[in-house]
C-alpha cells in the first residue's frame, strides 16, 4: 500500500511540475496574480498611438467615400452616354 502511495506521489508531483511550467500553468498563475498594471508613461504612449491610428482610419474612410462617389458618377455618365 505504501509503495502505491509513493508511486502516486512521485507521478502526481512530476505531473504538477510539468503543468506548472507549461503555457497553461503560466496562464493559471497569471490569472491568480491578477491584472498587470502598465507604467503610466507606457500607457500614455499606447493611448497616443491608438489616437493616431484612429485618425488615419478616419482619413482612409473619407478617401474611400470620395472614391466611391466618383466611381458612381462615372458609372452614371457611362450609362447615360451609352443610351444616346
N, C-alpha and C positions, 0 to 999 in steps of 0.2 A: 504494500500500500504506500509506503514512504517513497519507494522508487518511482512509482507513478506520479506522485505529487512533485517530486524533484524534477522529473522529465517535463511535466506540465509547466512548472515554474520557469524552467530554463527556456522552453519553447515559447511560452507566453511572453516572457521578458524580452526575448530576442525579437519577437514579432512587434511588440510595443516599441522597441528602439528603432526597428526598421521603419515603422509607420511614422514615428516622430521626425525622422529625417527626410521623409518623402514630401512632395509638394502638398499632399493632403494634410499631413501633420503640420506643416508650416502654416497652411491656411487656417487650421483649427487654432493654432497658437496665436495667430494674428487676430482672430475673432475674439479670443479670450482677453487679449491685451486691450482691445477696444480701438476706437478711431485714432488715427495718427494725425497730429496737428502739424500743419506745414508752417515753416517760418513766415512771418508776415511779409517780408520783402519778396520771398519767392511767390507767395500768394498774390501780392500786388502785381508782380511781373506776369503771372499767368492771366490775371484779370485784364491787364493791358493788352496782352496778346489776343485774348478772346475778343475784346472790343475791336481790335484791328481786323481780325478775321470777319467779324460781323459787318464792318464797313465794306470790306471787299466783296462779301456776298451780296450786300445790298446793291453795290455798283454793278456787279455782274447781272443781277436780276433786272436792273434798269436797262442795261445794254441788250439783254435778251428780249425784253418787251419791245424796245425800239426796233430791233431786227425783225421781230415777228410782225409788227405793224408795216414795216417796209415791204416784207415779203407778201403780206396780204394785199397791199396796194398794187404791187407788181402783178399779182395773180388777177386782180380785178381788172386792171388795164389790159392784160392779155386776153381775158375772157370777153371784154367789151370790143377790143380790136379785132378779134377773130370773127365776130358776128357781123361786122360791117362790110 
